[in-house]
Amino acid sequence: MSSRVQIGVVYPQNELRGDPDAVRRVGRAAEELGFDHLLAYDHVLGAVHAGRTPPLTGPYTEHDPFHDPFVMFAYLAGITERIGFATGVLILPQRQTALVGRQAADVDLLSGGRLRLGVGVGWNPVEYDALGQDFRTRGARQEEQIELLRRLFEEPVVDFAGRFDRVDRAALVPKPASPVPIWLGGASEAAFDRAARLADGFIFFGGGGVDHVIGDWERLRDRVTGLGRSVDGFGAEYVALPQGGVSGLTAEIDAWREAGGTHVSVVTMGLGLQSVDGHIKYLAAVADALNLS
């Protein structure tokens, strides 16, 4: 494909230890270096893993810092002009749907239409319990939430009675200037199936490298077309883990572009960069290699 892939940055929350000045510096640097968007992971709480039955399967513990994506993006919207913002992914079923609609609409309005809402189901039942939601029904609830969010973004008054949510003739005001794009993320067959039916795009996490992700993207694209949907407007983002250095990253991005991918987010965590300056220096090298500025 000849179209340009949108290149973004994953905010390196684990290695910047919740430093508020790092949010400002990385956000501004990403924009100044020519990146298209900043992507943020989401966890409200980190849980102790020891002594759990069944065990927790995800990588984050009580020691890993996270900023709320909506709050962080609202702050960055006020000190940047161009760069987009993407949640990658917001754990939607553990949150109140109408409140997510309000928060997403405001971030989009205050940033001038720069938000992309990536959502997923998560892996941490401790977090769900703390937020008063049922971990076991998260997939079904997410499907209903996507439908409700779209109606809240678009309809003047919503009357909705679902399995999980009830909106009794109420409105989201002000609305975003246009509906906020809703993407899904994950790696399961259930996530791919849900995305083919409901999403505007998909966020692939590149633990197996770009060739593995390209295979998943090809299968998802077949599912989208098999449902009678066009893939022309369906986005595909590759979250590129640091492997092979900057030259390896540029080769992966080229392969992703040829496979019809539309977005890439560059991960700087895992490279031993323990300072804000180190992360920004690495991003500058990536930007220079990709001729972003």
VOBA-1610 file (N, C-alpha, C; in pm, whole numbers, padded with zeros to 5 digits, always signed):
BEGIN
Met+00085-00117+00000Met+00000+00000+00000Met+00089+00123+00000Ser+00044+00229-00066Ser+00124+00349-00076Ser+00084+00454+00027Ser-00032+00442+00090Ser-00077+00542+00186Ser+00013+00542+00308Arg+00025+00658+00371Arg+00114+00673+00486Arg+00051+00614+00611Val+00128+00538+00685Val+00084+00486+00812Val+00096+00596+00917Gln-00006+00609+01001Gln-00002+00705+01111Gln+00089+00646+01221Ile+00187+00725+01264Ile+00287+00677+01360Ile+00265+00747+01494Gly+00247+00668+01599Gly+00226+00725+01731Gly+00325+00670+01833Val+00305+00711+01958Val+00391+00677+02070Val+00305+00620+02182Val+00348+00510+02241Val+00284+00460+02363Val+00344+00533+02482Tyr+00259+00593+02564Tyr+00312+00663+02681Tyr+00379+00560+02774Pro+00506+00581+02809Pro+00581+00479+02885Pro+00557+00488+03035Gln+00433+00457+03075Gln+00392+00486+03213Gln+00470+00406+03317Asn+00506+00283+03290Asn+00575+00201+03390Asn+00710+00259+03430Glu+00779+00316+03335Glu+00918+00356+03358Glu+00933+00503+03395Leu+00822+00579+03395Leu+00829+00720+03434Leu+00767+00744+03570Arg+00722+00636+03635Arg+00688+00635+03778Arg+00583+00737+03818Gly+00489+00770+03731Gly+00382+00861+03767Gly+00424+01006+03776Asp+00538+01041+03720Asp+00591+01177+03725Asp+00503+01270+03640Pro+00436+01370+03699Pro+00349+01456+03619Pro+00425+01539+03516Asp+00548+01576+03547Asp+00626+01653+03450Asp+00659+01569+03327Ala+00671+01436+03347Ala+00699+01347+03233Ala+00582+01348+03135Val+00460+01355+03185Val+00344+01361+03096Val+00356+01482+03004Arg+00384+01596+03061Arg+00399+01719+02981Arg+00511+01706+02880Arg+00627+01660+02925Arg+00743+01657+02838Arg+00728+01556+02724Val+00679+01435+02756Val+00663+01334+02651Val+00553+01375+02553Gly+00443+01429+02605Gly+00335+01472+02516Gly+00379+01579+02418Arg+00447+01680+02470Arg+00494+01788+02382Arg+00603+01739+02286Ala+00694+01656+02337Ala+00800+01606+02250Ala+00744+01521+02137Ala+00646+01437+02166Ala+00586+01354+02061Ala+00528+01441+01950Glu+00462+01549+01988Glu+00407+01639+01887Glu+00517+01710+01810Glu+00616+01764+01881Glu+00722+01840+01816Glu+00806+01752+01724Leu+00819+01624+01756Leu+00899+01533+01673Leu+00823+01485+01550Gly+00694+01514+01542Gly+00617+01480+01422Gly+00532+01355+01433Phe+00522+01296+01553Phe+00436+01180+01568Phe+00289+01221+01556Asp+00207+01126+01515Asp+00067+01156+01489Asp-00023+01143+01611His+00012+01055+01705His-00076+01034+01819His+00002+00982+01938Leu-00060+00995+02054Leu-00009+00937+02177Leu-00112+00836+02225Leu-00067+00713+02250Leu-00155+00605+02296Leu-00127+00576+02442Ala-00233+00558+02522Ala-00216+00529+02664Ala-00286+00400+02701Tyr-00216+00316+02776Tyr-00277+00198+02836Tyr-00365+00242+02954Asp-00448+00151+03004Asp-00542+00186+03110Asp-00549+00080+03217His-00526+00120+03341His-00563+00042+03459His-00596+00141+03569Val-00707+00121+03636Val-00744+00206+03748Val-00668+00165+03873Leu-00653+00036+03894Leu-00583-00018+04010Leu-00485-00127+03967Gly-00376-00138+04042Gly-00287-00252+04027Gly-00301-00342+04149Ala-00308-00471+04127Ala-00337-00565+04235Ala-00215-00650+04272Val-00206-00684+04398Val-00106-00780+04446Val-00135-00916+04382His-00033-00978+04325His-00051-01108+04260His-00037-01226+04355Ala+00040-01210+04458Ala+00071-01324+04546Ala-00055-01375+04616Gly-00065-01507+04625Gly-00172-01569+04702Gly-00309-01564+04638Arg-00316-01552+04505Arg-00445-01544+04435Arg-00481-01682+04379Thr-00605-01721+04398Thr-00659-01842+04336Thr-00794-01808+04275Pro-00805-01815+04140Pro-00699-01844+04045Pro-00599-01730+04036Pro-00479-01756+03984Pro-00377-01652+03976Pro-00415-01543+03876Leu-00366-01422+03898Leu-00381-01315+03801Leu-00284-01338+03685Thr-00330-01315+03564Thr-00253-01353+03445Thr-00179-01237+03380Gly-00215-01115+03412Gly-00157-01000+03343Gly-00025-00956+03402Pro+00041-00858+03336Pro+00177-00822+03374Pro+00187-00717+03483Tyr+00078-00648+03519Tyr+00090-00533+03608Tyr+00054-00568+03751Thr+00123-00507+03846Thr+00103-00534+03988Thr+00074-00403+04061Glu+00075-00411+04194Glu+00051-00292+04276Glu+00164-00190+04265His+00272-00225+04198His+00386-00134+04186His+00385-00053+04055Asp+00295-00084+03963Asp+00299-00021+03831Asp+00206+00100+03825Pro+00262+00218+03791Pro+00181+00340+03788Pro+00104+00356+03657Phe-00017+00410+03668Phe-00098+00443+03550Phe-00167+00577+03575His-00176+00658+03470His-00260+00777+03473His-00393+00744+03406Asp-00500+00809+03452Asp-00628+00790+03384Asp-00617+00852+03245Pro-00646+00776+03139Pro-00627+00831+03003Pro-00708+00957+02975Phe-00833+00962+03019Phe-00914+01079+02990Phe-00859+01204+03058Val-00817+01192+03183Val-00761+01306+03253Val-00629+01350+03188Met-00543+01254+03157Met-00415+01285+03095Met-00434+01351+02959Phe-00527+01297+02880Phe-00548+01355+02746Phe-00611+01493+02753Ala-00699+01516+02849Ala-00758+01649+02864Ala-00649+01751+02898Tyr-00558+01711+02986Tyr-00445+01798+03020Tyr-00358+01826+02897Leu-00324+01719+02824Leu-00237+01736+02707Leu-00306+01813+02595Ala-00438+01803+02587Ala-00510+01878+02484Ala-00488+02028+02500Gly-00471+02072+02626Gly-00453+02214+02651Gly-00313+02265+02624Ile-00216+02177+02608Ile-00077+02222+02587Ile-00019+02171+02456Thr-00103+02112+02372Thr-00062+02069+02237Thr-00164+02122+02138Glu-00132+02109+02009Glu-00221+02164+01907Glu-00266+02061+01805Arg-00187+01960+01780Arg-00212+01874+01664Arg-00222+01726+01698Ile-00143+01679+01790Ile-00128+01535+01810Ile-00260+01472+01856Gly-00289+01352+01804Gly-00409+01280+01842Gly-00388+01199+01969Phe-00498+01152+02026Phe-00495+01075+02150Phe-00575+00946+02131Ala-00520+00835+02180Ala-00587+00706+02165Ala-00577+00628+02295Thr-00688+00572+02340Thr-00683+00480+02454Thr-00655+00341+02398Gly-00557+00273+02459Gly-00515+00147+02398Gly-00476+00039+02498Val-00575-00019+02568Val-00717+00004+02553Val-00779+00041+02688Leu-00885+00121+02680Leu-00966+00148+02797Leu-01046+00023+02831Ile-01043-00017+02960Ile-01115-00138+03000Ile-01261-00100+03022Leu-01336-00106+02914Leu-01470-00048+02911Leu-01569-00114+03007Pro-01577-00247+03017Pro-01684-00305+03097Pro-01672-00282+03248Gln-01558-00236+03296Gln-01547-00208+03438Gln-01586-00063+03469Arg-01625+00012+03367Arg-01662+00152+03382Arg-01810+00174+03351Gln-01866+00281+03406Gln-02004+00318+03378Gln-02014+00373+03235Thr-02104+00319+03158Thr-02110+00351+03015Thr-02140+00498+02989Ala-02242+00550+03054Ala-02279+00690+03030Ala-02167+00785+03071Leu-02097+00751+03180Leu-01985+00836+03224Leu-01871+00831+03123Val-01841+00713+03068Val-01740+00704+02962Val-01781+00792+02843Gly-01910+00789+02807Gly-01957+00873+02698Gly-01933+01020+02725Arg-01963+01064+02849Arg-01940+01204+02885Arg-01792+01240+02880Gln-01709+01155+02938Gln-01565+01183+02942Gln-01505+01184+02801Ala-01541+01086+02720Ala-01487+01078+02583Ala-01533+01198+02501Ala-01659+01235+02514Ala-01711+01349+02438Ala-01636+01476+02477Asp-01611+01496+02607Asp-01543+01617+02649Asp-01397+01621+02605Val-01327+01508+02616Val-01189+01507+02566Val-01186+01538+02417Asp-01279+01479+02343Asp-01284+01504+02199Asp-01315+01651+02170Leu-01412+01708+02240Leu-01447+01849+02220Leu-01332+01941+02258Leu-01273+01918+02373Leu-01169+02008+02422Leu-01039+01995+02343Ser-01020+01884+02276Ser-00899+01865+02194Ser-00922+01901+02048Gly-01044+01935+02011Gly-01072+01965+01870Gly-01083+01841+01785Gly-01143+01734+01840Gly-01168+01613+01761Gly-01048+01522+01748Arg-00964+01516+01853Arg-00840+01439+01842Arg-00843+01303+01913Leu-00961+01258+01962Leu-00966+01135+02041Leu-01009+01016+01957Arg-00941+00903+01980Arg-00983+00773+01929Arg-00999+00682+02051Leu-01117+00620+02065Leu-01149+00542+02183Leu-01126+00394+02156Gly-01012+00343+02201Gly-00984+00200+02191Gly-01028+00132+02320Val-01104+00024+02308Val-01159-00041+02427Val-01128-00190+02426Gly-01126-00249+02546Gly-01104-00391+02562Gly-01170-00440+02689Val-01154-00569+02719Val-01223-00627+02833Val-01132-00650+02954Gly-01000-00640+02937Gly-00910-00654+03050Gly-00893-00797+03097Trp-00820-00811+03209Trp-00785-00944+03260Trp-00788-00952+03413Asn-00819-00839+03479Asn-00800-00834+03624Asn-00933-00829+03699Pro-00979-00942+03756Pro-01105-00942+03829Pro-01102-00858+03956Val-00983-00838+04015Val-00972-00755+04134Val-01014-00612+04102Glu-00972-00564+03988Glu-01006-00429+03943Glu-01157-00417+03920Tyr-01216-00518+03855Tyr-01360-00518+03832Tyr-01436-00514+03964Asp-01396-00596+04059Asp-01463-00599+04189Asp-01457-00462+04256Ala-01341-00399+04251Ala-01324-00269+04316Ala-01412-00161+04253Leu-01443-00178+04125Leu-01525-00081+04053Leu-01671-00124+04044Gly-01706-00233+04112Gly-01846-00272+04123Gly-01905-00335+03999Gln-01821-00402+03918Gln-01870-00465+03797Gln-01836-00614+03795Asp-01908-00688+03713Asp-01896-00834+03707Asp-01794-00873+03600Phe-01685-00932+03643Phe-01580-00975+03550Phe-01630-01081+03453Arg-01721-01167+03499Arg-01764-01282+03419Arg-01848-01241+03298Thr-01912-01127+03301Thr-02000-01086+03190Thr-01937-00975+03106Arg-01805-00957+03117Arg-01742-00840+03058Arg-01754-00835+02905Gly-01747-00950+02838Gly-01756-00950+02693Gly-01894-00908+02646Ala-01998-00967+02705Ala-02135-00931+02667Ala-02165-00786+02701Arg-02114-00741+02815Arg-02140-00602+02853Arg-02072-00506+02757Gln-01950-00536+02713Gln-01881-00448+02620Gln-01960-00431+02491Glu-02016-00539+02439Glu-02095-00528+02316Glu-02210-00432+02334Glu-02282-00445+02446Glu-02394-00355+02470Glu-02347-00211+02488Gln-02234-00194+02556Gln-02181-00060+02579Gln-02145+00012+02449Ile-02088-00061+02354Ile-02052+00002+02227Ile-02177+00054+02157Glu-02282-00024+02156Glu-02407+00022+02096Glu-02459+00147+02168Leu-02459+00145+02300Leu-02510+00258+02376Leu-02424+00382+02357Leu-02291+00367+02357Leu-02203+00482+02336Leu-02230+00547+02201Arg-02247+00468+02097Arg-02272+00526+01966Arg-02404+00603+01965Arg-02505+00550+02031Arg-02633+00620+02037Arg-02621+00750+02118Leu-02545+00745+02228Leu-02526+00866+02307Leu-02451+00974+02229Phe-02353+00934+02148Phe-02278+01029+02067Phe-02362+01093+01958Glu-02465+01022+01910Glu-02535+01065+01789Glu-02679+01110+01809Glu-02753+01046+01898Glu-02896+01070+01905Glu-02929+01185+02001Pro-03028+01268+01967Pro-03063+01381+02054Pro-03114+01338+02191Val-03191+01231+02196Val-03239+01174+02322Val-03232+01022+02308Val-03180+00955+02412Val-03163+00810+02408Val-03260+00745+02506Asp-03331+00645+02456Asp-03415+00560+02541Asp-03365+00417+02520Phe-03293+00364+02618Phe-03220+00238+02600Phe-03246+00147+02719Ala-03289+00026+02692Ala-03309-00074+02796Ala-03237-00201+02755Gly-03119-00224+02814Gly-03039-00341+02781Gly-03028-00434+02899Arg-02942-00533+02883Arg-02919-00628+02992Arg-02842-00562+03108Phe-02756-00467+03076Phe-02667-00410+03176Phe-02693-00262+03204Asp-02745-00189+03107Asp-02764-00045+03122Asp-02906-00004+03089Arg-02953+00097+03158Arg-03081+00159+03129Arg-03062+00310+03122Val-03099+00368+03008Val-03101+00513+02992Val-03245+00551+02958Asp-03310+00622+03047Asp-03451+00653+03036Asp-03470+00794+02980Arg-03476+00802+02847Arg-03505+00927+02776Arg-03414+01040+02825Ala-03285+01023+02799Ala-03185+01118+02846Ala-03087+01148+02733Ala-03010+01256+02750Ala-02923+01304+02642Ala-02782+01331+02692Leu-02686+01308+02604Leu-02547+01347+02625Leu-02529+01484+02559Val-02510+01589+02639Val-02499+01726+02587Val-02388+01797+02665Pro-02290+01859+02596Pro-02275+01864+02451Pro-02219+01733+02396Lys-02250+01708+02271Lys-02199+01590+02202Lys-02067+01624+02133Pro-01988+01522+02101Pro-01871+01548+02016Pro-01915+01598+01880Ala-01829+01675+01813Ala-01865+01730+01682Ala-01900+01620+01583Ser-01834+01506+01595Ser-01869+01386+01518Ser-01846+01268+01611Pro-01912+01154+01584Pro-01899+01040+01675Pro-01753+01000+01696Val-01716+00978+01820Val-01579+00934+01853Val-01559+00794+01796Pro-01452+00771+01719Pro-01426+00636+01667Pro-01405+00537+01781Ile-01465+00420+01769Ile-01450+00316+01872Ile-01377+00197+01811Trp-01256+00172+01859Trp-01175+00059+01816Trp-01172-00044+01928Leu-01145-00167+01892Leu-01125-00272+01991Leu-00978-00312+01992Gly-00937-00377+02100Gly-00802-00428+02108Gly-00800-00560+02183Gly-00694-00635+02162Gly-00680-00765+02227Gly-00608-00863+02138Ala-00624-00992+02171Ala-00558-01096+02091Ala-00641-01223+02084Ser-00762-01222+02136Ser-00843-01343+02140Ser-00936-01351+02019Glu-00981-01472+01992Glu-01078-01491+01884Glu-01207-01416+01913Ala-01246-01412+02040Ala-01367-01337+02076Ala-01351-01189+02045Ala-01232-01134+02071Ala-01208-00993+02040Ala-01212-00967+01890Phe-01153-01057+01811Phe-01155-01041+01666Phe-01299-01048+01613Asp-01375-01144+01663Asp-01514-01157+01620Asp-01595-01033+01654Arg-01578-00982+01775Arg-01652-00864+01819Arg-01613-00742+01735Ala-01485-00730+01707Ala-01438-00617+01628Ala-01493-00621+01486Ala-01494-00738+01425Ala-01545-00751+01287Ala-01689-00705+01278Arg-01765-00728+01384Arg-01906-00690+01383Arg-01931-00546+01424Leu-01849-00494+01518Leu-01889-00372+01586Leu-01791-00255+01576Ala-01664-00280+01549Ala-01562-00177+01569Ala-01533-00097+01444Asp-01468+00018+01466Asp-01416+00101+01356Asp-01271+00066+01323Gly-01209-00015+01407Gly-01071-00055+01384Gly-01027-00147+01497Phe-00902-00195+01487Phe-00851-00290+01586Phe-00707-00256+01620Ile-00672-00271+01750Ile-00537-00248+01799Ile-00473-00383+01829Phe-00369-00417+01753Phe-00297-00543+01769Phe-00171-00520+01853Phe-00149-00605+01950Phe-00031-00593+02034Phe+00074-00694+01987Gly+00194-00643+01961Gly+00291-00717+01882Gly+00385-00807+01956Gly+00336-00885+02054Gly+00425-00973+02126Gly+00491-01078+02039Gly+00424-01120+01931Gly+00481-01222+01844Gly+00552-01167+01722Gly+00570-01036+01716Gly+00635-00975+01600Gly+00536-00942+01491Val+00585-00867+01393Val+00494-00813+01292Val+00435-00921+01202Asp+00509-01027+01174Asp+00456-01131+01085Asp+00335-01199+01149His+00343-01225+01278His+00230-01285+01348His+00109-01192+01346Val+00134-01063+01370Val+00024-00966+01371Val-00037-00951+01233Ile+00045-00953+01130Ile-00008-00944+00994Ile-00102-01060+00965Gly-00067-01181+01012Gly-00157-01295+00995Gly-00290-01274+01064Asp-00286-01219+01187Asp-00410-01189+01258Asp-00491-01084+01185Trp-00423-00983+01131Trp-00491-00875+01058Trp-00558-00929+00931Glu-00490-01017+00862Glu-00550-01075+00741Glu-00675-01155+00773Arg-00671-01230+00884Arg-00789-01307+00923Arg-00903-01217+00970Leu-00869-01110+01041Leu-00973-01016+01082Leu-01033-00945+00962Arg-00950-00909+00867Arg-01000-00843+00747Arg-01096-00934+00672Asp-01066-01062+00667Asp-01157-01157+00602Asp-01291-01163+00676Arg-01286-01155+00808Arg-01411-01156+00886Arg-01494-01031+00858Val-01425-00918+00848Val-01497-00792+00821Val-01568-00799+00686Thr-01496-00840+00584Thr-01558-00848+00451Thr-01664-00957+00446Gly-01643-01066+00521Gly-01741-01173+00523Gly-01874-01131+00583Leu-01872-01024+00663Leu-01995-00971+00722Leu-02056-00860+00636Gly-01999-00841+00518Gly-02052-00739+00427Gly-02007-00598+00459Arg-01905-00586+00545Arg-01852-00453+00579Arg-01731-00423+00492Ser-01709-00294+00464Ser-01593-00254+00387Ser-01471-00242+00478Val-01357-00289+00431Val-01234-00273+00508Val-01166-00140+00478Asp-01216-00066+00380Asp-01152+00060+00343Asp-01151+00159+00459Gly-01256+00161+00539Gly-01262+00253+00652Gly-01231+00188+00785Phe-01183+00065+00782Phe-01154-00010+00905Phe-01006+00004+00937Gly-00975+00060+01054Gly-00836+00085+01090Gly-00768-00035+01152Ala-00635-00040+01139Ala-00556-00149+01197Ala-00428-00090+01253Glu-00412-00101+01385Glu-00296-00046+01453Glu-00208-00157+01508Tyr-00079-00143+01488Tyr+00021-00236+01538Tyr+00099-00167+01649Val+00091-00220+01771Val+00171-00170+01882Val+00305-00242+01878Ala+00407-00171+01836Ala+00537-00231+01805Ala+00626-00232+01928Leu+00654-00351+01978Leu+00743-00366+02093Leu+00888-00347+02050Pro+00974-00301+02142Pro+01112-00273+02104Pro+01192-00400+02082Gln+01215-00431+01958Gln+01295-00548+01924Gln+01364-00520+01791Gly+01493-00537+01786Gly+01566-00512+01662Gly+01612-00370+01642Gly+01597-00285+01745Gly+01645-00147+01734Gly+01564-00065+01636Val+01612+00056+01609Val+01540+00149+01522Val+01530+00094+01380Ser+01636+00031+01330Ser+01631-00024+01194Ser+01529-00136+01184Gly+01521-00220+01288Gly+01421-00325+01289Gly+01280-00268+01293Leu+01262-00160+01367Leu+01131-00095+01375Leu+01088-00040+01239Thr+01177+00025+01168Thr+01141+00078+01037Thr+01105-00034+00939Ala+01172-00147+00949Ala+01137-00260+00862Ala+00999-00315+00897Glu+00967-00321+01026Glu+00835-00367+01067Glu+00726-00273+01018Ile+00751-00143+01027Ile+00651-00046+00982Ile+00630-00058+00831Asp+00737-00079+00756Asp+00724-00099+00612Asp+00639-00223+00581Ala+00663-00332+00656Ala+00585-00454+00635Ala+00439-00432+00671Trp+00415-00358+00778Trp+00277-00330+00821Trp+00203-00245+00717Arg+00273-00149+00660Arg+00214-00067+00556Arg+00177-00152+00434Glu+00267-00239+00394Glu+00241-00324+00279Glu+00123-00419+00304Ala+00100-00453+00430Ala-00010-00542+00465Ala-00143-00468+00479Gly-00142-00338+00458Gly-00265-00259+00468Gly-00291-00202+00605Gly-00191-00208+00695Gly-00207-00146+00826Gly-00214+00004+00815Thr-00285+00067+00907Thr-00308+00211+00900Thr-00236+00289+01009His-00207+00226+01123His-00147+00295+01236His-00040+00205+01301Val+00059+00270+01359Val+00160+00204+01442Val+00181+00289+01567Ser+00195+00224+01682Ser+00236+00294+01803Ser+00367+00233+01852Val+00464+00318+01877Val+00599+00277+01912Val+00611+00266+02064Val+00653+00150+02113Val+00677+00128+02255Val+00823+00155+02287Thr+00846+00237+02390Thr+00983+00262+02434Thr+01016+00191+02564Met+00917+00133+02629Met+00942+00058+02752Met+01016-00072+02720Gly+01099-00114+02814Gly+01173-00239+02795Gly+01311-00222+02734Leu+01351-00097+02714Leu+01483-00070+02655Leu+01584-00022+02759Gly+01543-00021+02885Gly+01633+00027+02989Gly+01642+00178+02998Leu+01543+00248+02943Leu+01542+00395+02944Leu+01471+00442+03070Gln+01545+00471+03175Gln+01485+00500+03305Gln+01463+00648+03330Ser+01482+00733+03230Ser+01461+00877+03248Ser+01375+00930+03134Val+01311+01042+03159Val+01234+01109+03054Val+01324+01142+02936Asp+01442+01194+02964Asp+01535+01229+02857Asp+01568+01109+02770Gly+01586+00992+02834Gly+01620+00873+02757Gly+01508+00832+02663His+01385+00838+02708His+01272+00803+02622His+01259+00903+02508Ile+01273+01030+02536Ile+01260+01132+02431Ile+01373+01119+02329Lys+01494+01090+02376Lys+01607+01072+02284Lys+01582+00956+02190Tyr+01528+00846+02243Tyr+01497+00730+02158Tyr+01389+00767+02057Leu+01286+00838+02100Leu+01180+00880+02008Leu+01235+00973+01900Ala+01329+01058+01936Ala+01391+01145+01836Ala+01465+01064+01730Ala+01531+00957+01772Ala+01600+00870+01675Ala+01500+00801+01583Val+01386+00757+01640Val+01281+00695+01558Val+01224+00796+01459Ala+01195+00915+01507Ala+01140+01019+01419Ala+01235+01053+01306Asp+01366+01059+01338Asp+01465+01089+01235Asp+01473+00976+01132Ala+01469+00850+01179Ala+01475+00738+01086Ala+01354+00730+00996Leu+01239+00775+01046Leu+01116+00769+00968Leu+01085+00899+00894Asn+01174+00999+00909Asn+01156+01130+00843Asn+01021+01192+00878Leu+00989+01193+01009Leu+00859+01244+01050Leu+00850+01395+01050Ser+00959+01462+01081Ser+00951+01608+01094Ser+00966+01677+00959
//
